Amino acid sequence: MALLPHPPSRTGEPEAIDTYPGPNQWIKDHLDGLIDAQLLAHHPTPPDPASAEGLRTDIQTLDRTAVLETLRVLEQAAPEDWDRPTPCAGWTLRQLVAHMTAQHRGFAAAAAGDGADAAVWRPGTLGDDPLKTYRAAAESALSAFAGQGVLTREFTLPEISDTRRFRAEVAIGFHFLDHVVHGWDLARTIGVNLDLDEETAEAALAIALRVPDDERRLAPQAAFRPALSPAPGARPLDLILTTLGRAPDWPATTP
């Protein structure tokens, strides 16, 4: 059983999570190195080019899997669900989907070199057919990530840093994690299951474990809240949630 580090607790004491090396351990290791080089102060030895190319292909596939699952879940939303509260404090399902729609559009713009434009990240209205609006935005992001040469580019992501650009596979990794977590938010809100296999969840966990757990998580508009202690024997998806401050047993309630 491998031991993965847990982000610092609210008290500042490190915790540990018992989990196991999945079949994509090499993806975890490579993502850790890429994100360390981008977000931390040290620069690890560059990964083997052959495995790096495999990761680039796989991170696109992983992201596509997560995004398509959000669509599958959202297709099950009833008209009355759009005003329900979500695990994202203060947001109804409609507001959460508006945010996700804006993220798809922003990342698609970033893939085309236009991510610095704040307007492309700004949530708008979903109109009379929110699912159709969301689907179009999701498809625009997936198409942008699949475009020729996209993996040689750097993305500007102003919501993460207004001074740094991110390599494509790192940026797509951020998008992937976001939609694994928001996919769970959607599913929990409308009372259905999120259907992600262990490999996909493990890859998202590798990224979640790299997200700093510091005072920025206490800000009113923080993307994630301070990490919570996981239950013994928690599976990868629940570890993702607790690492990012979500309670896996969050109850949906009728507004």
C-alpha positions in Angstrom: 0.0 0.0 0.0 1.5 3.3 -1.1 1.4 6.4 1.1 0.3 9.6 -0.5 0.7 12.9 1.3 -2.4 14.8 2.3 -2.5 18.6 2.1 -1.9 20.3 5.4 -4.8 20.2 7.8 -6.4 23.4 9.3 -3.9 23.1 12.2 -0.9 22.9 9.9 -0.1 19.4 10.9 0.5 17.0 7.9 -1.8 14.1 7.5 -1.5 11.0 5.5 -3.8 9.0 3.2 -3.4 5.3 2.6 -4.1 4.4 -1.0 -2.7 2.2 -3.6 -0.7 2.7 -6.8 -3.1 2.4 -9.6 -2.4 1.3 -13.2 -1.7 5.0 -14.1 0.9 5.7 -11.4 3.2 7.0 -14.1 0.6 9.6 -15.0 0.5 10.7 -11.3 4.3 10.9 -11.1 4.6 12.9 -14.3 1.7 15.3 -13.4 3.3 15.9 -10.0 6.6 16.9 -11.7 4.9 19.2 -14.2 2.8 20.9 -11.5 5.7 21.2 -9.2 7.8 22.9 -11.9 4.9 25.3 -12.6 3.6 26.1 -9.2 6.4 25.4 -6.7 9.9 26.8 -6.4 11.9 23.8 -7.6 12.4 22.1 -11.0 12.6 18.3 -11.1 14.4 16.3 -13.7 12.5 16.6 -17.0 10.4 13.4 -17.6 11.2 11.0 -20.3 9.9 12.4 -23.6 8.1 9.2 -24.6 6.1 9.0 -21.3 5.5 12.8 -21.6 3.9 12.3 -25.0 1.7 9.5 -23.6 0.6 11.7 -20.7 -0.4 14.5 -23.1 -2.6 12.1 -25.0 -4.0 10.6 -21.8 -4.8 14.0 -20.1 -6.9 14.9 -23.1 -8.7 11.6 -22.8 -9.2 11.9 -19.1 -10.5 15.5 -19.5 -12.9 14.4 -22.2 -14.2 11.5 -20.0 -14.9 13.9 -17.1 -16.6 16.5 -19.3 -18.8 14.0 -21.0 -19.8 12.6 -17.6 -21.0 16.1 -16.6 -23.2 16.1 -19.6 -24.6 12.7 -18.9 -25.4 13.8 -15.4 -26.9 17.1 -16.4 -29.2 15.4 -19.0 -31.0 13.9 -16.0 -31.9 17.2 -14.4 -35.6 17.9 -14.1 -36.9 21.5 -14.5 -37.3 21.9 -10.8 -33.7 20.9 -10.1 -32.2 24.1 -11.6 -33.1 26.1 -8.5 -31.7 23.5 -6.0 -28.7 24.4 -3.8 -25.4 22.7 -4.6 -22.3 21.8 -2.7 -20.9 25.1 -4.0 -22.0 27.3 -1.2 -24.4 30.0 -2.3 -24.9 28.6 -5.8 -28.0 27.0 -7.3 -27.6 24.4 -10.0 -28.3 27.0 -12.6 -25.5 29.3 -11.2 -23.1 26.4 -11.0 -23.7 25.4 -14.6 -23.3 29.0 -15.6 -19.9 29.0 -14.0 -19.0 25.7 -15.7 -20.1 27.1 -19.0 -17.9 30.1 -18.6 -14.9 27.9 -17.6 -15.3 25.8 -20.8 -15.4 29.0 -22.9 -12.4 30.5 -21.0 -10.3 27.4 -21.5 -11.3 27.2 -25.1 -10.2 30.8 -25.5 -7.0 30.0 -23.6 -6.2 27.1 -26.0 -6.5 29.6 -28.9 -4.2 32.1 -27.2 -7.0 34.4 -26.0 -7.2 33.5 -22.3 -6.0 36.9 -21.0 -9.4 38.4 -22.0 -11.3 38.6 -18.7 -14.6 38.7 -20.6 -14.3 35.2 -21.8 -14.3 33.9 -18.3 -17.3 35.8 -17.1 -20.4 33.8 -16.5 -23.5 34.7 -18.5 -27.1 33.6 -18.7 -27.9 30.1 -19.8 -31.1 31.1 -21.7 -34.2 29.0 -22.1 -32.3 25.8 -22.7 -29.5 25.7 -20.1 -28.5 22.1 -21.1 -28.1 23.1 -24.7 -26.0 26.2 -23.7 -23.8 24.1 -21.5 -23.3 21.4 -24.1 -22.2 23.9 -26.7 -19.6 25.3 -24.3 -18.4 21.9 -23.3 -18.0 20.9 -26.9 -16.0 24.0 -27.6 -13.5 23.2 -24.9 -13.1 19.6 -26.0 -12.7 20.6 -29.6 -10.1 23.3 -28.6 -8.1 20.7 -26.6 -8.1 18.3 -29.5 -6.9 20.8 -32.0 -3.7 20.3 -33.9 -0.7 21.7 -32.1 -2.5 22.6 -29.0 -0.2 20.6 -26.8 2.8 22.7 -27.8 1.1 25.9 -26.6 1.0 27.7 -23.2 -2.3 28.8 -21.7 -3.0 32.1 -19.9 -5.3 31.3 -17.0 -5.9 34.6 -15.2 -8.1 33.0 -12.5 -5.0 31.0 -11.4 -2.2 33.4 -12.1 -2.1 36.8 -13.9 1.7 36.6 -14.3 2.3 33.0 -15.4 1.5 30.9 -18.4 0.9 27.2 -18.1 1.9 24.3 -20.4 -1.0 22.7 -22.2 -1.0 19.4 -20.3 -0.9 21.3 -16.9 -3.8 23.6 -18.0 -5.9 20.7 -19.3 -5.2 19.0 -16.0 -6.7 21.9 -14.1 -9.8 21.7 -16.3 -10.0 18.0 -15.8 -9.9 18.2 -12.0 -12.5 21.1 -12.0 -15.0 19.0 -14.0 -14.4 15.8 -12.0 -15.3 17.8 -8.9 -18.1 19.8 -10.5 -19.4 16.6 -12.0 -19.8 15.3 -8.4 -21.5 18.6 -7.5 -24.0 18.2 -10.3 -24.7 14.5 -9.4 -25.1 15.2 -5.7 -27.5 18.1 -6.4 -29.9 16.1 -8.5 -29.5 12.8 -6.6 -27.8 10.6 -9.2 -24.5 8.8 -9.2 -21.3 10.1 -10.8 -19.9 7.3 -13.0 -16.1 7.7 -13.2 -13.7 4.7 -13.2 -10.9 4.3 -10.6 -8.2 5.3 -13.2 -9.9 8.6 -13.9 -10.5 9.3 -10.2 -6.9 8.4 -9.4 -5.5 10.8 -12.1 -7.7 13.6 -10.7 -6.5 12.8 -7.2 -2.9 13.2 -8.2 -3.7 16.8 -9.3 -5.9 17.5 -6.3 -3.1 16.6 -3.9 -1.0 19.3 -5.4 -3.5 22.1 -4.8 -2.1 24.3 -2.0 -4.1 24.2 1.2 -3.5 27.6 2.7 -5.2 30.9 3.7 -6.4 31.4 0.1 -9.0 28.7 0.7 -10.6 30.9 3.4 -11.4 33.7 0.9 -15.1 34.2 0.2 -14.8 33.3 -3.5 -12.2 30.5 -3.1 -12.5 27.7 -5.6 -11.8 25.1 -2.8 -12.2 25.1 1.0 -9.7 23.8 3.6 -9.2 20.1 3.4 -11.3 17.8 5.5 -10.1 14.5 7.1 -11.1 11.5 4.9 -12.9 8.5 6.2 -10.7 5.3 6.7 -10.5 3.4 3.5 -11.9 6.2 1.4 -11.8 5.6 -2.4 -10.1 8.0 -4.8 -13.2 10.1 -5.5 -13.9 10.7 -1.9 -10.2 11.6 -1.3 -10.5 14.2 -4.0 -13.5 15.7 -2.4 -12.1 15.9 1.1 -8.7 17.1 -0.2 -10.5 20.0 -1.7 -12.8 20.7 1.2 -16.0 19.0 0.2 -17.9 16.6 2.4 -18.7 13.4 0.4 -21.9 12.9 2.4 -23.2 16.4 1.5 -27.0 16.2 1.4 -29.1 17.7 -1.4 -32.2 19.4 0.0 -35.3 20.7 -1.7 -35.3 24.5 -1.9 
